């Protein structure tokens, strides 16, 4: 989870400077006040220590912010059967828990794409110095991510597994070629 996106500076910038709403993940030790009076008195508590018996989002004031947000706890099941907890903050006070989770899920898909661009296509490792070469590298990285997504849809494997299989096949081909050169 990228807690940088949930920094008070980013939340203030999005809400005040841009005039937009946000949904972001919070660390479990993030401190909040459940009323404006508690905020004024400096009575903050960690998000994980709240009573989460109800699924409705709670209006709260995050330490360092001047405006209230909705805090929601999402409990989810991982593919391996374990469960996880995600604490979400939303600046739109009219949202319900389903809306908050849906919006965050859409944002998470962008994170997965960014991770694929960064790790599977080496977008950030471009050794180029000229604009044309950099543009070509960026285009080919995005194209490679697109190809990985097509393979993902066809073979039902994640991008990292696909990359590992492609790499192993390339190594196997290189070893076969090396062995044929040795015997020639």
C-alpha positions as CSV (number, residue, x, y, z in Angstrom):
1,X,0.0,0.0,0.0
2,X,1.4,3.4,-1.0
3,X,0.8,5.5,2.1
4,X,2.5,8.4,0.4
5,X,-0.8,9.0,-1.5
6,X,-2.5,9.3,1.9
7,X,-0.3,12.1,3.2
8,X,-1.9,15.1,4.7
9,X,-0.2,17.3,2.2
10,X,-1.7,15.4,-0.7
11,X,-5.2,15.3,0.9
12,X,-5.1,19.0,1.5
13,X,-3.9,19.7,-2.0
14,X,-6.6,17.5,-3.7
15,X,-9.4,18.8,-1.5
16,X,-8.5,22.5,-1.1
17,X,-6.3,23.5,-4.0
18,X,-7.9,21.3,-6.7
19,X,-11.4,21.3,-5.2
20,X,-11.8,17.5,-5.8
21,X,-12.7,14.6,-3.7
22,X,-10.4,11.6,-2.9
23,X,-10.4,8.1,-1.6
24,X,-7.1,6.9,-0.2
25,X,-5.7,4.1,2.0
26,X,-4.6,4.9,5.5
27,X,-2.1,3.1,7.7
28,X,-3.7,1.4,10.7
29,X,-1.8,3.7,13.2
30,X,-3.1,6.9,11.5
31,X,-4.6,9.1,14.3
32,X,-8.1,10.6,14.0
33,X,-10.7,12.4,16.1
34,X,-14.3,11.3,16.0
35,X,-15.7,14.8,16.6
36,X,-14.6,18.3,16.0
37,X,-14.6,18.8,19.8
38,X,-12.1,15.9,20.2
39,X,-10.0,17.4,17.5
40,X,-9.9,20.8,19.3
41,X,-9.0,19.0,22.6
42,X,-6.3,17.0,20.9
43,X,-7.9,13.6,21.6
44,X,-6.8,11.5,18.7
45,X,-6.9,7.7,18.5
46,X,-5.5,5.3,15.9
47,X,-7.8,4.0,13.2
48,X,-7.4,0.4,14.1
49,X,-8.5,0.9,17.7
50,X,-12.0,2.2,16.7
51,X,-15.1,0.1,17.3
52,X,-15.8,-1.3,13.8
53,X,-18.9,-3.4,14.7
54,X,-20.9,-1.5,12.1
55,X,-20.1,-1.3,8.4
56,X,-21.1,2.3,8.0
57,X,-18.3,4.8,7.4
58,X,-17.5,7.1,10.3
59,X,-17.1,10.8,10.0
60,X,-13.7,11.8,11.5
61,X,-11.0,14.4,11.5
62,X,-7.5,13.2,10.5
63,X,-4.7,14.8,12.5
64,X,-3.3,17.6,10.4
65,X,-6.4,18.2,8.3
66,X,-8.9,21.0,8.8
67,X,-11.9,19.2,7.1
68,X,-13.7,16.0,8.0
69,X,-13.5,12.8,6.0
70,X,-15.3,9.5,6.1
71,X,-13.3,6.6,7.5
72,X,-14.2,3.1,6.3
73,X,-12.7,-0.3,7.2
74,X,-12.8,-2.8,4.4
75,X,-12.2,-6.5,5.3
76,X,-11.3,-8.6,2.3
77,X,-10.2,-12.2,1.5
78,X,-6.9,-12.8,-0.2
79,X,-6.5,-15.5,-2.9
80,X,-4.7,-17.7,-0.3
81,X,-7.7,-17.6,2.0
82,X,-6.3,-15.2,4.5
83,X,-8.1,-12.0,5.3
84,X,-6.8,-8.4,5.1
85,X,-8.0,-5.1,6.4
86,X,-7.8,-1.8,4.6
87,X,-8.6,1.5,6.1
88,X,-10.0,4.0,3.6
89,X,-10.5,7.8,3.9
90,X,-13.0,9.6,1.6
91,X,-13.4,13.4,1.4
92,X,-16.9,13.1,-0.1
93,X,-19.2,12.9,3.0
94,X,-22.2,11.7,0.9
95,X,-20.5,8.4,0.0
96,X,-21.6,5.1,1.5
97,X,-19.3,2.1,2.1
98,X,-20.0,0.5,-1.3
99,X,-19.2,3.7,-3.1
100,X,-15.9,4.1,-1.2
101,X,-14.8,0.5,-2.0
102,X,-15.8,0.8,-5.6
103,X,-13.9,4.0,-6.2
104,X,-10.8,2.6,-4.4
105,X,-11.0,-0.6,-6.4
106,X,-10.9,1.4,-9.7
107,X,-7.9,3.3,-8.4
108,X,-6.1,0.1,-7.4
109,X,-6.3,-1.1,-11.1
110,X,-4.2,1.9,-12.0
111,X,-1.7,0.9,-9.4
112,X,-1.4,-2.6,-10.8
113,X,-0.8,-1.1,-14.3
114,X,1.8,1.3,-12.9
115,X,3.5,-1.6,-11.1
116,X,3.6,-3.6,-14.4
117,X,5.1,-0.6,-16.3
118,X,7.7,-0.1,-13.6
119,X,8.7,-3.7,-12.8
120,X,7.8,-5.8,-15.8
121,X,8.6,-3.5,-18.6
122,X,11.5,-1.5,-16.9
123,X,10.0,1.8,-17.8
124,X,12.1,3.6,-15.1
125,X,15.4,2.0,-16.2
126,X,15.7,3.7,-19.6
127,X,19.3,4.5,-20.3
128,X,18.4,6.9,-23.0
129,X,19.4,10.6,-23.1
130,X,17.6,11.9,-26.2
131,X,13.9,12.8,-26.4
132,X,13.2,10.5,-29.4
133,X,14.8,7.5,-27.7
134,X,13.0,8.2,-24.4
135,X,9.7,8.5,-26.3
136,X,10.3,5.2,-28.0
137,X,11.2,3.5,-24.7
138,X,8.0,4.8,-23.1
139,X,5.9,3.7,-26.0
140,X,7.5,0.2,-26.1
141,X,7.0,-0.1,-22.3
142,X,3.3,0.7,-22.6
143,X,3.0,-1.7,-25.6
144,X,4.8,-4.5,-23.6
145,X,2.3,-3.9,-20.7
146,X,-0.5,-4.2,-23.2
147,X,0.9,-7.4,-24.6
148,X,1.3,-8.8,-21.0
149,X,-2.4,-7.9,-20.3
150,X,-3.5,-9.7,-23.5
151,X,-1.5,-12.8,-22.4
152,X,-3.0,-12.5,-18.9
153,X,-6.5,-12.6,-20.3
154,X,-5.7,-15.5,-22.5
155,X,-3.7,-17.7,-20.1
156,X,-5.2,-16.5,-16.8
157,X,-1.7,-15.9,-15.3
158,X,-0.5,-12.7,-13.6
159,X,2.1,-10.5,-15.3
160,X,4.9,-11.6,-13.1
161,X,4.4,-15.3,-13.8
162,X,4.1,-14.5,-17.5
163,X,7.3,-12.5,-17.4
164,X,9.1,-15.3,-15.6
165,X,7.9,-17.9,-18.2
166,X,9.0,-15.7,-21.1
167,X,12.4,-15.2,-19.5
168,X,12.9,-18.9,-18.9
169,X,12.0,-19.7,-22.5
170,X,14.4,-17.1,-23.7
171,X,17.2,-18.6,-21.5
172,X,16.3,-22.1,-22.7
173,X,16.5,-20.9,-26.4
174,X,19.8,-19.2,-25.7
175,X,21.2,-22.4,-24.1
176,X,20.0,-24.5,-27.0
177,X,21.7,-22.1,-29.5
178,X,24.9,-22.2,-27.4
179,X,24.9,-26.0,-27.3
180,X,24.4,-26.2,-31.1
181,X,27.3,-23.8,-31.6
182,X,29.5,-26.0,-29.3
183,X,28.8,-29.2,-31.3
184,X,29.2,-27.6,-34.7
